[in-house]
Amino acid sequence: MSSTSISSLILFIAAMIVAAGVAGTLVTTVTDVSSSVSTQTGNTADAIDTDIAIISDAGSDAVYDEDDDTVSLYVKNTGEKTLASDGAGLDVLVDGEYVSSEDLEIEIHGDDHWRSGAVAELEIDLVAAGLEDGFGTGEEHRAVVTKNDSRAVFEFRT
């Protein structure tokens, strides 16, 4: 075999090794992108199926209980997805302050599960949440409840 043939063979083998490496990288990248798209599609479907609305009456005395230092919000599941009965995944803010799940109780009215159309009562313990000092008479307040990408805002006066 001539030296030109050997050089050509070496270049051919080197090109095949590089091509195999590139192909392996492309397969891995395509698999990662495909997995990411599948995950995002599932998250988007959950967000589309999730919808909530705060149906409390802002003018009612039932929202703020001065004696117990609590705020009660009635939140209706208006989406198609059944939500966790324990409120898992809910984010609650009162006057811009985060309320942890330990500082609120949730009770589903008329059902054992928080299905579409069911109403949950969220009772926020203002003392446990460290918010009781900001609740004087005649003040304006805002509560925000978020689940997935669904957000409900409620404004009320004490």
N, CA, C and O atoms as a GROMACS GRO file, in nm:
protein
  632
    1MET      N    1   0.084  -0.116   0.000
    1MET     CA    2   0.000   0.000   0.000
    1MET      C    3   0.089   0.124   0.000
    1MET      O    4   0.188   0.130   0.072
    2SER      N    5   0.053   0.219  -0.080
    2SER     CA    6   0.136   0.338  -0.093
    2SER      C    7   0.111   0.432   0.025
    2SER      O    8   0.010   0.422   0.094
    3SER      N    9   0.205   0.523   0.045
    3SER     CA   10   0.192   0.618   0.156
    3SER      C   11   0.073   0.711   0.135
    3SER      O   12   0.015   0.756   0.234
    4THR      N   13   0.035   0.742   0.012
    4THR     CA   14  -0.084   0.824  -0.015
    4THR      C   15  -0.209   0.750   0.026
    4THR      O   16  -0.300   0.810   0.082
    5SER      N   17  -0.215   0.622  -0.001
    5SER     CA   18  -0.331   0.541   0.035
    5SER      C   19  -0.344   0.531   0.186
    5SER      O   20  -0.454   0.539   0.241
    6ILE      N   21  -0.229   0.514   0.254
    6ILE     CA   22  -0.232   0.505   0.400
    6ILE      C   23  -0.277   0.637   0.460
    6ILE      O   24  -0.358   0.639   0.553
    7SER      N   25  -0.226   0.749   0.406
    7SER     CA   26  -0.268   0.881   0.454
    7SER      C   27  -0.417   0.903   0.432
    7SER      O   28  -0.485   0.957   0.519
    8SER      N   29  -0.466   0.862   0.318
    8SER     CA   30  -0.608   0.875   0.288
    8SER      C   31  -0.691   0.790   0.383
    8SER      O   32  -0.797   0.832   0.429
    9LEU      N   33  -0.643   0.670   0.412
    9LEU     CA   34  -0.713   0.580   0.502
    9LEU      C   35  -0.716   0.638   0.644
    9LEU      O   36  -0.819   0.632   0.710
   10ILE      N   37  -0.606   0.692   0.689
   10ILE     CA   38  -0.598   0.754   0.822
   10ILE      C   39  -0.693   0.874   0.830
   10ILE      O   40  -0.764   0.889   0.930
   11LEU      N   41  -0.695   0.957   0.727
   11LEU     CA   42  -0.786   1.072   0.725
   11LEU      C   43  -0.931   1.026   0.725
   11LEU      O   44  -1.016   1.087   0.791
   12PHE      N   45  -0.961   0.918   0.650
   12PHE     CA   46  -1.097   0.865   0.645
   12PHE      C   47  -1.139   0.814   0.782
   12PHE      O   48  -1.250   0.842   0.827
   13ILE      N   49  -1.052   0.739   0.849
   13ILE     CA   50  -1.082   0.686   0.982
   13ILE      C   51  -1.100   0.801   1.082
   13ILE      O   52  -1.192   0.797   1.164
   14ALA      N   53  -1.014   0.902   1.076
   14ALA     CA   54  -1.025   1.018   1.165
   14ALA      C   55  -1.157   1.090   1.142
   14ALA      O   56  -1.223   1.132   1.238
   15ALA      N   57  -1.196   1.106   1.016
   15ALA     CA   58  -1.323   1.172   0.984
   15ALA      C   59  -1.441   1.092   1.038
   15ALA      O   60  -1.539   1.150   1.085
   16MET      N   61  -1.433   0.959   1.030
   16MET     CA   62  -1.541   0.873   1.081
   16MET      C   63  -1.552   0.884   1.234
   16MET      O   64  -1.662   0.884   1.289
   17ILE      N   65  -1.438   0.892   1.302
   17ILE     CA   66  -1.438   0.907   1.448
   17ILE      C   67  -1.502   1.040   1.487
   17ILE      O   68  -1.585   1.045   1.578
   18VAL      N   69  -1.464   1.148   1.420
   18VAL     CA   70  -1.524   1.280   1.446
   18VAL      C   71  -1.673   1.278   1.418
   18VAL      O   72  -1.752   1.331   1.495
   19ALA      N   73  -1.713   1.216   1.307
   19ALA     CA   74  -1.855   1.209   1.271
   19ALA      C   75  -1.934   1.131   1.376
   19ALA      O   76  -2.046   1.170   1.410
   20ALA      N   77  -1.878   1.023   1.426
   20ALA     CA   78  -1.946   0.943   1.530
   20ALA      C   79  -1.962   1.025   1.657
   20ALA      O   80  -2.066   1.019   1.723
   21GLY      N   81  -1.858   1.102   1.693
   21GLY     CA   82  -1.866   1.188   1.812
   21GLY      C   83  -1.972   1.295   1.798
   21GLY      O   84  -2.048   1.320   1.892
   22VAL      N   85  -1.978   1.358   1.683
   22VAL     CA   86  -2.080   1.462   1.657
   22VAL      C   87  -2.219   1.401   1.660
   22VAL      O   88  -2.311   1.460   1.717
   23ALA      N   89  -2.235   1.284   1.599
   23ALA     CA   90  -2.366   1.218   1.597
   23ALA      C   91  -2.411   1.185   1.739
   23ALA      O   92  -2.528   1.203   1.771
   24GLY      N   93  -2.320   1.136   1.823
   24GLY     CA   94  -2.354   1.105   1.962
   24GLY      C   95  -2.398   1.229   2.039
   24GLY      O   96  -2.494   1.224   2.116
   25THR      N   97  -2.327   1.338   2.017
   25THR     CA   98  -2.363   1.464   2.083
   25THR      C   99  -2.499   1.513   2.037
   25THR      O  100  -2.579   1.559   2.118
   26LEU      N  101  -2.526   1.504   1.908
   26LEU     CA  102  -2.655   1.547   1.855
   26LEU      C  103  -2.770   1.464   1.910
   26LEU      O  104  -2.874   1.518   1.945
   27VAL      N  105  -2.750   1.333   1.918
   27VAL     CA  106  -2.856   1.246   1.972
   27VAL      C  107  -2.885   1.284   2.117
   27VAL      O  108  -3.001   1.293   2.156
   28THR      N  109  -2.781   1.306   2.197
   28THR     CA  110  -2.799   1.346   2.337
   28THR      C  111  -2.872   1.479   2.347
   28THR      O  112  -2.963   1.494   2.428
   29THR      N  113  -2.833   1.576   2.265
   29THR     CA  114  -2.896   1.708   2.266
   29THR      C  115  -3.042   1.700   2.225
   29THR      O  116  -3.128   1.762   2.289
   30VAL      N  117  -3.073   1.624   2.122
   30VAL     CA  118  -3.212   1.609   2.076
   30VAL      C  119  -3.295   1.542   2.184
   30VAL      O  120  -3.410   1.581   2.206
   31THR      N  121  -3.240   1.442   2.252
   31THR     CA  122  -3.311   1.373   2.360
   31THR      C  123  -3.340   1.470   2.475
   31THR      O  124  -3.450   1.471   2.529
   32ASP      N  125  -3.241   1.554   2.513
   32ASP     CA  126  -3.260   1.652   2.620
   32ASP      C  127  -3.367   1.754   2.584
   32ASP      O  128  -3.451   1.787   2.667
   33VAL      N  129  -3.364   1.804   2.462
   33VAL     CA  130  -3.464   1.902   2.417
   33VAL      C  131  -3.602   1.839   2.416
   33VAL      O  132  -3.699   1.901   2.460
   34SER      N  133  -3.612   1.716   2.367
   34SER     CA  134  -3.740   1.646   2.363
   34SER      C  135  -3.797   1.627   2.503
   34SER      O  136  -3.916   1.648   2.525
   35SER      N  137  -3.713   1.589   2.598
   35SER     CA  138  -3.755   1.571   2.737
   35SER      C  139  -3.800   1.704   2.797
   35SER      O  140  -3.900   1.708   2.869
   36SER      N  141  -3.729   1.810   2.769
   36SER     CA  142  -3.764   1.942   2.819
   36SER      C  143  -3.898   1.989   2.765
   36SER      O  144  -3.980   2.044   2.839
   37VAL      N  145  -3.922   1.966   2.637
   37VAL     CA  146  -4.050   2.004   2.576
   37VAL      C  147  -4.164   1.924   2.638
   37VAL      O  148  -4.272   1.980   2.662
   38SER      N  149  -4.143   1.795   2.664
   38SER     CA  150  -4.247   1.712   2.726
   38SER      C  151  -4.280   1.762   2.866
   38SER      O  152  -4.397   1.770   2.902
   39THR      N  153  -4.179   1.796   2.943
   39THR     CA  154  -4.200   1.847   3.078
   39THR      C  155  -4.275   1.979   3.074
   39THR      O  156  -4.370   1.999   3.150
   40GLN      N  157  -4.234   2.070   2.986
   40GLN     CA  158  -4.299   2.201   2.974
   40GLN      C  159  -4.444   2.186   2.930
   40GLN      O  160  -4.530   2.260   2.977
   41THR      N  161  -4.472   2.091   2.841
   41THR     CA  162  -4.608   2.067   2.794
   41THR      C  163  -4.696   2.023   2.911
   41THR      O  164  -4.810   2.068   2.923
   42GLY      N  165  -4.643   1.934   2.997
   42GLY     CA  166  -4.719   1.889   3.115
   42GLY      C  167  -4.746   2.003   3.210
   42GLY      O  168  -4.857   2.015   3.262
   43ASN      N  169  -4.646   2.089   3.234
   43ASN     CA  170  -4.664   2.205   3.322
   43ASN      C  171  -4.766   2.302   3.265
   43ASN      O  172  -4.847   2.357   3.339
   44THR      N  173  -4.763   2.323   3.135
   44THR     CA  174  -4.859   2.414   3.070
   44THR      C  175  -5.000   2.359   3.080
   44THR      O  176  -5.094   2.434   3.104
   45ALA      N  177  -5.016   2.228   3.062
   45ALA     CA  178  -5.148   2.166   3.074
   45ALA      C  179  -5.203   2.183   3.215
   45ALA      O  180  -5.321   2.213   3.231
   46ASP      N  181  -5.118   2.165   3.318
   46ASP     CA  182  -5.161   2.186   3.456
   46ASP      C  183  -5.204   2.331   3.478
   46ASP      O  184  -5.305   2.358   3.542
   47ALA      N  185  -5.126   2.425   3.424
   47ALA     CA  186  -5.158   2.566   3.441
   47ALA      C  187  -5.289   2.602   3.372
   47ALA      O  188  -5.367   2.681   3.424
   48ILE      N  189  -5.314   2.544   3.255
   48ILE     CA  190  -5.438   2.574   3.182
   48ILE      C  191  -5.558   2.516   3.256
   48ILE      O  192  -5.664   2.579   3.260
   49ASP      N  193  -5.544   2.398   3.314
   49ASP     CA  194  -5.653   2.332   3.384
   49ASP      C  195  -5.677   2.388   3.524
   49ASP      O  196  -5.778   2.356   3.586
   50THR      N  197  -5.587   2.472   3.573
   50THR     CA  198  -5.598   2.527   3.708
   50THR      C  199  -5.648   2.671   3.700
   50THR      O  200  -5.592   2.754   3.628
   51ASP      N  201  -5.754   2.698   3.775
   51ASP     CA  202  -5.804   2.834   3.785
   51ASP      C  203  -5.874   2.848   3.919
   51ASP      O  204  -5.948   2.759   3.961
   52ILE      N  205  -5.852   2.960   3.986
   52ILE     CA  206  -5.914   2.985   4.115
   52ILE      C  207  -5.970   3.127   4.116
   52ILE      O  208  -5.926   3.214   4.041
   53ALA      N  209  -6.068   3.148   4.204
   53ALA     CA  210  -6.126   3.280   4.223
   53ALA      C  211  -6.158   3.298   4.371
   53ALA      O  212  -6.212   3.207   4.434
   54ILE      N  213  -6.127   3.414   4.425
   54ILE     CA  214  -6.166   3.445   4.563
   54ILE      C  215  -6.306   3.502   4.556
   54ILE      O  216  -6.330   3.604   4.493
   55ILE      N  217  -6.399   3.434   4.624
   55ILE     CA  218  -6.539   3.473   4.615
   55ILE      C  219  -6.590   3.534   4.744
   55ILE      O  220  -6.711   3.552   4.761
   56SER      N  221  -6.500   3.568   4.836
   56SER     CA  222  -6.540   3.634   4.961
   56SER      C  223  -6.602   3.769   4.930
   56SER      O  224  -6.572   3.830   4.828
   57ASP      N  225  -6.688   3.815   5.018
   57ASP     CA  226  -6.752   3.946   5.006
   57ASP      C  227  -6.664   4.049   5.077
   57ASP      O  228  -6.650   4.045   5.199
   58ALA      N  229  -6.606   4.140   5.001
   58ALA     CA  230  -6.514   4.239   5.058
   58ALA      C  231  -6.581   4.328   5.162
   58ALA      O  232  -6.512   4.381   5.249
   59GLY      N  233  -6.711   4.345   5.154
   59GLY     CA  234  -6.782   4.430   5.250
   59GLY      C  235  -6.830   4.356   5.372
   59GLY      O  236  -6.889   4.416   5.462
   60SER      N  237  -6.805   4.226   5.378
   60SER     CA  238  -6.854   4.144   5.488
   60SER      C  239  -6.762   4.152   5.609
   60SER      O  240  -6.640   4.167   5.596
   61ASP      N  241  -6.823   4.143   5.728
   61ASP     CA  242  -6.744   4.136   5.851
   61ASP      C  243  -6.681   3.999   5.870
   61ASP      O  244  -6.601   3.980   5.962
   62ALA      N  245  -6.715   3.903   5.784
   62ALA     CA  246  -6.665   3.766   5.797
   62ALA      C  247  -6.522   3.751   5.747
   62ALA      O  248  -6.459   3.648   5.771
   63VAL      N  249  -6.468   3.850   5.678
   63VAL     CA  250  -6.333   3.838   5.623
   63VAL      C  251  -6.229   3.852   5.735
   63VAL      O  252  -6.139   3.769   5.747
   64TYR      N  253  -6.240   3.957   5.816
   64TYR     CA  254  -6.142   3.982   5.922
   64TYR      C  255  -6.208   3.964   6.057
   64TYR      O  256  -6.308   4.028   6.087
   65ASP      N  257  -6.150   3.876   6.139
   65ASP     CA  258  -6.198   3.853   6.275
   65ASP      C  259  -6.097   3.916   6.370
   65ASP      O  260  -5.989   3.863   6.394
   66GLU      N  261  -6.136   4.032   6.424
   66GLU     CA  262  -6.047   4.108   6.512
   66GLU      C  263  -6.016   4.032   6.641
   66GLU      O  264  -5.905   4.042   6.694
   67ASP      N  265  -6.114   3.958   6.694
   67ASP     CA  266  -6.094   3.885   6.820
   67ASP      C  267  -5.992   3.772   6.805
   67ASP      O  268  -5.910   3.751   6.894
   68ASP      N  269  -5.998   3.701   6.694
   68ASP     CA  270  -5.907   3.587   6.672
   68ASP      C  271  -5.784   3.623   6.588
   68ASP      O  272  -5.696   3.540   6.570
   69ASP      N  273  -5.778   3.746   6.538
   69ASP     CA  274  -5.670   3.790   6.449
   69ASP      C  275  -5.654   3.694   6.332
   69ASP      O  276  -5.545   3.642   6.307
   70THR      N  277  -5.765   3.672   6.260
   70THR     CA  278  -5.762   3.586   6.142
   70THR      C  279  -5.828   3.655   6.024
   70THR      O  280  -5.913   3.743   6.041
   71VAL      N  281  -5.790   3.614   5.907
   71VAL     CA  282  -5.854   3.655   5.782
   71VAL      C  283  -5.904   3.527   5.716
   71VAL      O  284  -5.829   3.430   5.701
   72SER      N  285  -6.031   3.527   5.678
   72SER     CA  286  -6.090   3.411   5.611
   72SER      C  287  -6.122   3.446   5.467
   72SER      O  288  -6.190   3.545   5.440
   73LEU      N  289  -6.072   3.365   5.376
   73LEU     CA  290  -6.097   3.384   5.234
   73LEU      C  291  -6.165   3.260   5.178
   73LEU      O  292  -6.124   3.147   5.207
   74TYR      N  293  -6.268   3.281   5.099
   74TYR     CA  294  -6.335   3.171   5.030
   74TYR      C  295  -6.281   3.166   4.888
   74TYR      O  296  -6.298   3.261   4.810
   75VAL      N  297  -6.216   3.054   4.854
   75VAL     CA  298  -6.150   3.039   4.725
   75VAL      C  299  -6.218   2.926   4.649
   75VAL      O  300  -6.222   2.812   4.696
   76LYS      N  301  -6.272   2.959   4.532
   76LYS     CA  302  -6.343   2.861   4.450
   76LYS      C  303  -6.251   2.806   4.342
   76LYS      O  304  -6.178   2.880   4.277
   77ASN      N  305  -6.256   2.675   4.326
   77ASN     CA  306  -6.183   2.610   4.217
   77ASN      C  307  -6.268   2.625   4.091
   77ASN      O  308  -6.369   2.557   4.075
   78THR      N  309  -6.228   2.714   4.003
   78THR     CA  310  -6.302   2.738   3.879
   78THR      C  311  -6.237   2.671   3.759
   78THR      O  312  -6.282   2.688   3.646
   79GLY      N  313  -6.131   2.595   3.783
   79GLY     CA  314  -6.063   2.523   3.676
   79GLY      C  315  -6.116   2.382   3.663
   79GLY      O  316  -6.210   2.343   3.732
   80GLU      N  317  -6.056   2.306   3.573
   80GLU     CA  318  -6.098   2.169   3.548
   80GLU      C  319  -6.024   2.069   3.637
   80GLU      O  320  -6.070   1.957   3.656
   81LYS      N  321  -5.911   2.108   3.692
   81LYS     CA  322  -5.826   2.017   3.769
   81LYS      C  323  -5.868   2.016   3.916
   81LYS      O  324  -5.897   2.122   3.973
   82THR      N  325  -5.871   1.898   3.978
   82THR     CA  326  -5.895   1.886   4.122
   82THR      C  327  -5.768   1.930   4.193
   82THR      O  328  -5.659   1.881   4.162
   83LEU      N  329  -5.783   2.021   4.288
   83LEU     CA  330  -5.668   2.074   4.362
   83LEU      C  331  -5.649   1.998   4.492
   83LEU      O  332  -5.742   1.933   4.540
   84ALA      N  333  -5.530   2.005   4.547
   84ALA     CA  334  -5.499   1.935   4.672
   84ALA      C  335  -5.585   1.989   4.785
   84ALA      O  336  -5.590   2.110   4.807
   85SER      N  337  -5.652   1.901   4.856
   85SER     CA  338  -5.741   1.940   4.965
   85SER      C  339  -5.668   2.003   5.083
   85SER      O  340  -5.728   2.074   5.163
   86ASP      N  341  -5.539   1.977   5.092
   86ASP     CA  342  -5.460   2.035   5.201
   86ASP      C  343  -5.397   2.169   5.162
   86ASP      O  344  -5.323   2.228   5.239
   87GLY      N  345  -5.427   2.215   5.041
   87GLY     CA  346  -5.375   2.343   4.996
   87GLY      C  347  -5.232   2.337   4.944
   87GLY      O  348  -5.170   2.441   4.923
   88ALA      N  349  -5.179   2.217   4.925
   88ALA     CA  350  -5.042   2.203   4.876
   88ALA      C  351  -5.028   2.276   4.742
   88ALA      O  352  -5.112   2.264   4.654
   89GLY      N  353  -4.922   2.351   4.730
   89GLY     CA  354  -4.896   2.424   4.606
   89GLY      C  355  -4.958   2.562   4.602
   89GLY      O  356  -4.938   2.636   4.506
   90LEU      N  357  -5.034   2.598   4.705
   90LEU     CA  358  -5.091   2.734   4.711
   90LEU      C  359  -4.986   2.830   4.765
   90LEU      O  360  -4.913   2.798   4.858
   91ASP      N  361  -4.980   2.946   4.706
   91ASP     CA  362  -4.898   3.054   4.759
   91ASP      C  363  -4.994   3.164   4.801
   91ASP      O  364  -5.079   3.207   4.723
   92VAL      N  365  -4.980   3.210   4.925
   92VAL     CA  366  -5.070   3.312   4.979
   92VAL      C  367  -4.986   3.431   5.027
   92VAL      O  368  -4.888   3.415   5.099
   93LEU      N  369  -5.028   3.549   4.985
   93LEU     CA  370  -4.966   3.674   5.030
   93LEU      C  371  -5.075   3.761   5.092
   93LEU      O  372  -5.186   3.769   5.040
   94VAL      N  373  -5.042   3.825   5.202
   94VAL     CA  374  -5.132   3.925   5.260
   94VAL      C  375  -5.050   4.052   5.276
   94VAL      O  376  -4.947   4.054   5.343
   95ASP      N  377  -5.097   4.157   5.213
   95ASP     CA  378  -5.027   4.286   5.213
   95ASP      C  379  -4.881   4.269   5.172
   95ASP      O  380  -4.791   4.334   5.227
   96GLY      N  381  -4.858   4.182   5.074
   96GLY     CA  382  -4.725   4.162   5.020
   96GLY      C  383  -4.636   4.069   5.101
   96GLY      O  384  -4.522   4.044   5.062
   97GLU      N  385  -4.686   4.018   5.213
   97GLU     CA  386  -4.608   3.927   5.298
   97GLU      C  387  -4.651   3.783   5.274
   97GLU      O  388  -4.770   3.753   5.272
   98TYR      N  389  -4.554   3.695   5.256
   98TYR     CA  390  -4.583   3.554   5.232
   98TYR      C  391  -4.639   3.490   5.358
   98TYR      O  392  -4.589   3.513   5.468
   99VAL      N  393  -4.744   3.410   5.342
   99VAL     CA  394  -4.805   3.335   5.452
   99VAL      C  395  -4.771   3.189   5.430
   99VAL      O  396  -4.812   3.129   5.330
  100SER      N  397  -4.695   3.130   5.522
  100SER     CA  398  -4.656   2.990   5.506
  100SER      C  399  -4.776   2.899   5.531
  100SER      O  400  -4.874   2.939   5.594
  101SER      N  401  -4.767   2.777   5.483
  101SER     CA  402  -4.877   2.681   5.497
  101SER      C  403  -4.904   2.650   5.644
  101SER      O  404  -5.015   2.610   5.678
  102GLU      N  405  -4.805   2.666   5.731
  102GLU     CA  406  -4.825   2.642   5.875
  102GLU      C  407  -4.912   2.751   5.938
  102GLU      O  408  -4.968   2.730   6.045
  103ASP      N  409  -4.922   2.866   5.873
  103ASP     CA  410  -4.996   2.979   5.929
  103ASP      C  411  -5.137   2.991   5.874
  103ASP      O  412  -5.204   3.093   5.893
  104LEU      N  413  -5.183   2.887   5.803
  104LEU     CA  414  -5.320   2.889   5.753
  104LEU      C  415  -5.383   2.752   5.761
  104LEU      O  416  -5.315   2.649   5.756
  105GLU      N  417  -5.514   2.752   5.773
  105GLU     CA  418  -5.591   2.628   5.772
  105GLU      C  419  -5.680   2.631   5.649
  105GLU      O  420  -5.725   2.736   5.606
  106ILE      N  421  -5.703   2.513   5.593
  106ILE     CA  422  -5.790   2.504   5.476
  106ILE      C  423  -5.899   2.403   5.504
  106ILE      O  424  -5.874   2.294   5.555
  107GLU      N  425  -6.022   2.441   5.469
  107GLU     CA  426  -6.137   2.353   5.485
  107GLU      C  427  -6.217   2.358   5.355
  107GLU      O  428  -6.255   2.465   5.308
  108ILE      N  429  -6.244   2.240   5.299
  108ILE     CA  430  -6.323   2.231   5.177
  108ILE      C  431  -6.469   2.224   5.218
  108ILE      O  432  -6.506   2.141   5.301
  109HIS      N  433  -6.553   2.309   5.162
  109HIS     CA  434  -6.697   2.312   5.195
  109HIS      C  435  -6.776   2.232   5.094
  109HIS      O  436  -6.764   2.252   4.973
  110GLY      N  437  -6.859   2.140   5.145
  110GLY     CA  438  -6.950   2.066   5.060
  110GLY      C  439  -6.889   1.951   4.982
  110GLY      O  440  -6.954   1.894   4.895
  111ASP      N  441  -6.764   1.916   5.011
  111ASP     CA  442  -6.699   1.809   4.937
  111ASP      C  443  -6.576   1.764   5.016
  111ASP      O  444  -6.525   1.838   5.101
  112ASP      N  445  -6.529   1.644   4.989
  112ASP     CA  446  -6.406   1.596   5.052
  112ASP      C  447  -6.284   1.636   4.971
  112ASP      O  448  -6.172   1.639   5.022
  113HIS      N  449  -6.306   1.668   4.844
  113HIS     CA  450  -6.196   1.705   4.754
  113HIS      C  451  -6.224   1.842   4.697
  113HIS      O  452  -6.339   1.885   4.686
  114TRP      N  453  -6.116   1.912   4.662
  114TRP     CA  454  -6.129   2.047   4.606
  114TRP      C  455  -6.143   2.036   4.456
  114TRP      O  456  -6.054   2.073   4.379
  115ARG      N  457  -6.259   1.982   4.415
  115ARG     CA  458  -6.288   1.961   4.274
  115ARG      C  459  -6.332   2.093   4.208
  115ARG      O  460  -6.349   2.195   4.275
  116SER      N  461  -6.348   2.087   4.078
  116SER     CA  462  -6.399   2.202   4.005
  116SER      C  463  -6.535   2.242   4.062
  116SER      O  464  -6.624   2.158   4.075
  117GLY      N  465  -6.550   2.368   4.096
  117GLY     CA  466  -6.675   2.419   4.153
  117GLY      C  467  -6.679   2.418   4.304
  117GLY      O  468  -6.764   2.484   4.363
  118ALA      N  469  -6.591   2.344   4.368
  118ALA     CA  470  -6.588   2.337   4.515
  118ALA      C  471  -6.520   2.462   4.573
  118ALA      O  472  -6.437   2.525   4.508
  119VAL      N  473  -6.559   2.495   4.695
  119VAL     CA  474  -6.508   2.615   4.762
  119VAL      C  475  -6.427   2.573   4.885
  119VAL      O  476  -6.469   2.488   4.963
  120ALA      N  477  -6.310   2.633   4.899
  120ALA     CA  478  -6.226   2.610   5.016
  120ALA      C  479  -6.219   2.739   5.097
  120ALA      O  480  -6.210   2.848   5.042
  121GLU      N  481  -6.225   2.724   5.227
  121GLU     CA  482  -6.207   2.838   5.316
  121GLU      C  483  -6.063   2.837   5.365
  121GLU      O  484  -6.018   2.739   5.426
  122LEU      N  485  -5.992   2.945   5.339
  122LEU     CA  486  -5.856   2.961   5.390
  122LEU      C  487  -5.862   3.053   5.510
  122LEU      O  488  -5.904   3.168   5.498
  123GLU      N  489  -5.823   3.004   5.624
  123GLU     CA  490  -5.820   3.087   5.744
  123GLU      C  491  -5.674   3.116   5.778
  123GLU      O  492  -5.598   3.025   5.811
  124ILE      N  493  -5.639   3.242   5.770
  124ILE     CA  494  -5.501   3.286   5.789
  124ILE      C  495  -5.485   3.338   5.930
  124ILE      O  496  -5.554   3.431   5.972
  125ASP      N  497  -5.394   3.278   6.004
  125ASP     CA  498  -5.363   3.320   6.141
  125ASP      C  499  -5.263   3.435   6.133
  125ASP      O  500  -5.144   3.414   6.107
  126LEU      N  501  -5.312   3.557   6.156
  126LEU     CA  502  -5.227   3.675   6.140
  126LEU      C  503  -5.116   3.683   6.244
  126LEU      O  504  -5.008   3.733   6.216
  127VAL      N  505  -5.143   3.633   6.366
  127VAL     CA  506  -5.041   3.635   6.471
  127VAL      C  507  -4.926   3.542   6.432
  127VAL      O  508  -4.809   3.581   6.439
  128ALA      N  509  -4.959   3.418   6.392
  128ALA     CA  510  -4.856   3.322   6.352
  128ALA      C  511  -4.778   3.372   6.232
  128ALA      O  512  -4.658   3.347   6.220
  129ALA      N  513  -4.846   3.442   6.142
  129ALA     CA  514  -4.781   3.495   6.021
  129ALA      C  515  -4.706   3.625   6.049
  129ALA      O  516  -4.635   3.675   5.962
  130GLY      N  517  -4.720   3.680   6.170
  130GLY     CA  518  -4.651   3.804   6.206
  130GLY      C  519  -4.713   3.928   6.142
  130GLY      O  520  -4.644   4.027   6.121
  131LEU      N  521  -4.843   3.923   6.111
  131LEU     CA  522  -4.909   4.033   6.041
  131LEU      C  523  -5.011   4.108   6.125
  131LEU      O  524  -5.072   4.203   6.075
  132GLU      N  525  -5.032   4.069   6.251
  132GLU     CA  526  -5.141   4.127   6.329
  132GLU      C  527  -5.124   4.277   6.355
  132GLU      O  528  -5.224   4.347   6.373
  133ASP      N  529  -5.002   4.326   6.357
  133ASP     CA  530  -4.980   4.468   6.385
  133ASP      C  531  -5.034   4.560   6.276
  133ASP      O  532  -5.066   4.675   6.303
  134GLY      N  533  -5.043   4.511   6.154
  134GLY     CA  534  -5.087   4.594   6.043
  134GLY      C  535  -5.236   4.596   6.021
  134GLY      O  536  -5.283   4.649   5.920
  135PHE      N  537  -5.315   4.538   6.113
  135PHE     CA  538  -5.458   4.526   6.092
  135PHE      C  539  -5.536   4.612   6.191
  135PHE      O  540  -5.593   4.561   6.287
  136GLY      N  541  -5.536   4.742   6.166
  136GLY     CA  542  -5.618   4.833   6.245
  136GLY      C  543  -5.752   4.856   6.177
  136GLY      O  544  -5.774   4.810   6.065
  137THR      N  545  -5.840   4.925   6.244
  137THR     CA  546  -5.973   4.952   6.190
  137THR      C  547  -5.965   5.052   6.075
  137THR      O  548  -5.894   5.152   6.082
  138GLY      N  549  -6.040   5.022   5.968
  138GLY     CA  550  -6.052   5.112   5.854
  138GLY      C  551  -5.935   5.109   5.757
  138GLY      O  552  -5.924   5.197   5.673
  139GLU      N  553  -5.850   5.011   5.767
  139GLU     CA  554  -5.735   5.003   5.677
  139GLU      C  555  -5.766   4.915   5.557
  139GLU      O  556  -5.847   4.822   5.565
  140GLU      N  557  -5.699   4.945   5.446
  140GLU     CA  558  -5.714   4.864   5.325
  140GLU      C  559  -5.608   4.755   5.323
  140GLU      O  560  -5.493   4.776   5.364
  141HIS      N  561  -5.650   4.638   5.275
  141HIS     CA  562  -5.559   4.524   5.268
  141HIS      C  563  -5.578   4.451   5.137
  141HIS      O  564  -5.680   4.466   5.069
  142ARG      N  565  -5.478   4.372   5.102
  142ARG     CA  566  -5.484   4.295   4.978
  142ARG      C  567  -5.431   4.154   5.005
  142ARG      O  568  -5.326   4.136   5.067
  143ALA      N  569  -5.507   4.056   4.958
  143ALA     CA  570  -5.465   3.916   4.966
  143ALA      C  571  -5.451   3.863   4.824
  143ALA      O  572  -5.533   3.893   4.738
  144VAL      N  573  -5.348   3.784   4.802
  144VAL     CA  574  -5.325   3.721   4.672
  144VAL      C  575  -5.306   3.572   4.696
  144VAL      O  576  -5.225   3.530   4.778
  145VAL      N  577  -5.383   3.493   4.622
  145VAL     CA  578  -5.370   3.347   4.628
  145VAL      C  579  -5.331   3.300   4.489
  145VAL      O  580  -5.395   3.335   4.389
  146THR      N  581  -5.224   3.219   4.483
  146THR     CA  582  -5.173   3.170   4.356
  146THR      C  583  -5.162   3.018   4.360
  146THR      O  584  -5.116   2.960   4.458
  147LYS      N  585  -5.205   2.956   4.251
  147LYS     CA  586  -5.188   2.811   4.232
  147LYS      C  587  -5.146   2.792   4.087
  147LYS      O  588  -5.218   2.834   3.996
  148ASN      N  589  -5.030   2.729   4.063
  148ASN     CA  590  -4.970   2.719   3.930
  148ASN      C  591  -4.961   2.860   3.873
  148ASN      O  592  -4.900   2.947   3.936
  149ASP      N  593  -5.019   2.886   3.758
  149ASP     CA  594  -5.014   3.021   3.701
  149ASP      C  595  -5.143   3.098   3.723
  149ASP      O  596  -5.159   3.207   3.669
  150SER      N  597  -5.236   3.042   3.801
  150SER     CA  598  -5.362   3.110   3.828
  150SER      C  599  -5.345   3.197   3.952
  150SER      O  600  -5.294   3.152   4.055
  151ARG      N  601  -5.389   3.322   3.941
  151ARG     CA  602  -5.370   3.419   4.049
  151ARG      C  603  -5.503   3.489   4.077
  151ARG      O  604  -5.568   3.540   3.985
  152ALA      N  605  -5.542   3.492   4.205
  152ALA     CA  606  -5.663   3.562   4.245
  152ALA      C  607  -5.625   3.669   4.346
  152ALA      O  608  -5.550   3.644   4.440
  153VAL      N  609  -5.679   3.791   4.325
  153VAL     CA  610  -5.648   3.905   4.412
  153VAL      C  611  -5.778   3.949   4.479
  153VAL      O  612  -5.883   3.955   4.416
  154PHE      N  613  -5.766   3.981   4.608
  154PHE     CA  614  -5.883   4.022   4.686
  154PHE      C  615  -5.844   4.142   4.771
  154PHE      O  616  -5.748   4.136   4.847
  155GLU      N  617  -5.920   4.251   4.757
  155GLU     CA  618  -5.896   4.371   4.837
  155GLU      C  619  -6.011   4.389   4.934
  155GLU      O  620  -6.127   4.373   4.898
  156PHE      N  621  -5.977   4.424   5.059
  156PHE     CA  622  -6.079   4.440   5.162
  156PHE      C  623  -6.034   4.544   5.265
  156PHE      O  624  -5.917   4.582   5.272
  157ARG      N  625  -6.130   4.587   5.344
  157ARG     CA  626  -6.104   4.685   5.452
  157ARG      C  627  -6.137   4.620   5.586
  157ARG      O  628  -6.225   4.535   5.597
  158THR      N  629  -6.063   4.663   5.688
  158THR     CA  630  -6.091   4.610   5.822
  158THR      C  631  -6.176   4.710   5.898
  158THR      O  632  -6.210   4.685   6.014
   0.00000   0.00000   0.00000
